[in-house]
């Protein structure tokens, strides 16, 4: 399993054991009818993704998990929505930064003490 990153002109695949992805200005997207069919037993197909403005590919372990970061997941066999760790549906929600850690996705929390949070994170990851 690899992370697929699509732009208008390029599709790239990244090994989650070798890189981390930092995604900026994100929205959790799902095709509800397809996800519900898969949840009901249909064959799996692409029905959810993260839409974002920018993706940075980083060396593995560049971003450490903080206590205010939280896990998000999508598995249509379990639930036809994007969910957080408590199982609350969060499809359609938006987040400033989502990052990968191996095969898991985390929303970056607000524990970083900086007024210009987004710029600080971008410069840190550059």
N, C-alpha and C positions, 0 to 999 in steps of 0.2 A: 504494500500500500504506500502510495506517494501522495503528497499534496499537489493538486493541480492548480496552477495559477494561469488565468487567461487574461490577455489584454486584447485590444482590437486586432493586433497583427500577429501575436505570438501566444502559443500554449506551451508552458513549461511544466515539468514534473520535478519535485524536490523530495529527496529521501528524508523523512522526519528524524531519523537517527543521526543525520549529518548536518542539518541546518535547522534554524528557527525562522519563522516568518513573523514579521510585525506588520499588522494590517491597520491602516488609519482611516478614520471616518467610515465606520462599518455599519452595515445593516444586515440582519439575519433574515434571509429570504427563503420561503418555502412555497412549493406548488401544492396547495392543500388537497386537491382531488387526487393527485398522483400519490402523495404521502399516505392518504387514507386507504387507497387501494393496496399499497405495500403493507400497511399496518394490518389489513385484512387478509394478507396471505399472497398477494400478487408478487411476481418477480421484481427484484430490486432494479431500479433505474435512477438516474440523476433526478432529484426532485427538490434539492435544497442546496444553498450555497451562501457564501458571505460576499456581499457586494461592498466594495471599498474604493476609496479614492487613490490609495497608494499602498504598495507592498514593498517591504524591504526584506531581502534574503540575507540572513545573518549566520555566522558560525554557531554551531550548537552550544548551548549553555551561555549565550550572551545575555539573555534576559532571565533573571531569577524570579521565581514566584514569590510574591509578597503576601502578607496575611490579609490584605484587603482585595486581592485579586480573586476572581471566582470563575469556576469552571462552567462552560456552556457545552452542550452536546446535541447531536442529532443522530438518531437511529430510528427510522420509520417503523421498524419491527416492534420497537418498544413503545414509541410515542410518535404520532404524526406531526409533532411540533418540535421546534428548537426548545430546549429546556435548560434551566439552571440546575445546580446540584440538588436542589430540593424538589425537582420535578415540575416546577412552575413553568407553564408555557411562556416563551419569550419571542416567538416568531414575529418578525416585523420590527423588533426593538433595534435601536441604534446605539452605538458605543464609539467613543473616540479612538480607542486602541484595543485590538484583540491580538494576542500572540499565541504561537504554538509552543508546546513543550512536549517533544516526542509526538505522539499521536493525539494529544489532548489540546483543547482550546481554552484560553483564559481571557477574560475581560480584565484589563488592567485597572486596578482600583485607584483611589485618590490619595494614597499615603505619601506620595512624593511631595515634599514641601517646596513648592515653587509656584509663583503666581501665574507664569506663562507655562502651564503644565505641558501642553502639546509641543511647544517649541523646545522645551527642556528635554522631553523624551526623544524627539527627532534628532537633536544634537547629540544626545547620549548614544543613540544607535548608529549615528553616521560614522 
